[in-house]
Amino acid sequence: MRLQDHILVPKHEILKEEEVEELLNLLGVKKEQLPKIKASDPIVKEIGAKPGDVIKITRKSLTAGVSIFYRLVVE
C-alpha cells in the first residue's frame, strides 16, 4: 500500500516551475521563505520530489472544507 492511499495522509503533489513562480508572485515571497519539508520524509520520497521542489499539500478540513499548504523540499 502506498502512503498516499492511507486515509490520514493528505494529497501531496509537486508543483511545476510555472506554478511555483505564480505562487511566489501571489504570496510576495522567495522560494526559501516557504515552510520546509525534508527530502528524507517518506511521502516526499514516494512522490519523487527533490531538494528545491515545491510541494502542494491539500488537506480536508472540517471547518474550512479544504486547506492548501506549500512546502519547499530541503536536504
C-alpha positions as CSV (number, residue, x, y, z in Angstrom):
1,M,0.0,0.0,0.0
2,R,1.3,3.4,-0.9
3,L,1.5,6.1,1.7
4,Q,-0.8,8.4,-0.3
5,D,-3.5,5.8,-0.3
6,H,-3.8,6.0,3.5
7,I,-6.8,7.9,4.8
8,L,-4.7,10.0,7.2
9,V,-2.2,11.2,4.6
10,P,-3.2,14.3,2.7
11,K,-2.7,14.7,-1.1
12,H,0.9,15.7,-1.9
13,E,1.9,16.9,-5.4
14,I,5.0,18.5,-6.9
15,L,4.3,21.9,-8.5
16,K,5.5,22.7,-12.0
17,E,8.0,25.6,-12.3
18,E,5.4,27.9,-13.8
19,E,3.1,27.2,-10.8
20,V,5.9,27.9,-8.4
21,E,6.6,31.3,-10.0
22,E,2.9,32.2,-9.9
23,L,2.6,31.1,-6.2
24,L,5.7,33.1,-5.2
25,N,4.4,36.2,-7.0
26,L,1.0,35.8,-5.4
27,L,2.4,35.5,-1.9
28,G,5.2,38.0,-2.5
29,V,7.9,35.7,-1.0
30,K,11.0,34.0,-2.2
31,K,11.2,30.2,-2.5
32,E,13.5,30.0,0.5
33,Q,10.8,31.7,2.7
34,L,8.3,28.9,2.3
35,P,8.0,26.3,5.1
36,K,10.3,23.4,4.6
37,I,9.9,19.6,4.3
38,K,12.9,17.2,4.4
39,A,13.8,15.2,1.3
40,S,14.0,12.2,3.7
41,D,10.3,12.4,4.5
42,P,8.6,9.2,3.3
43,I,5.9,10.9,1.3
44,V,8.5,13.2,-0.4
45,K,10.4,10.0,-1.4
46,E,7.2,8.4,-2.6
47,I,6.2,11.2,-5.0
48,G,9.8,11.6,-6.2
49,A,10.4,15.2,-5.1
50,K,13.9,16.5,-5.0
51,P,15.5,19.3,-3.0
52,G,14.4,22.6,-4.5
53,D,10.9,21.3,-5.5
54,V,7.8,22.9,-4.0
55,I,5.1,20.6,-2.8
56,K,1.4,21.4,-2.6
57,I,-0.4,19.6,0.2
58,T,-4.2,19.5,0.1
59,R,-5.9,18.6,3.4
60,K,-9.6,18.1,4.1
61,S,-10.7,20.3,7.0
62,L,-14.0,20.1,9.0
63,T,-14.0,23.9,9.4
64,A,-12.5,25.2,6.1
65,G,-13.6,22.4,3.8
66,V,-10.1,22.2,2.1
67,S,-6.8,23.7,3.3
68,I,-3.8,24.1,1.0
69,F,-0.2,24.2,2.2
70,Y,3.0,24.6,0.4
71,R,6.4,23.2,1.4
72,L,9.9,23.6,-0.1
73,V,11.9,20.3,-0.2
74,V,15.3,20.6,1.5
75,E,18.1,18.2,2.2
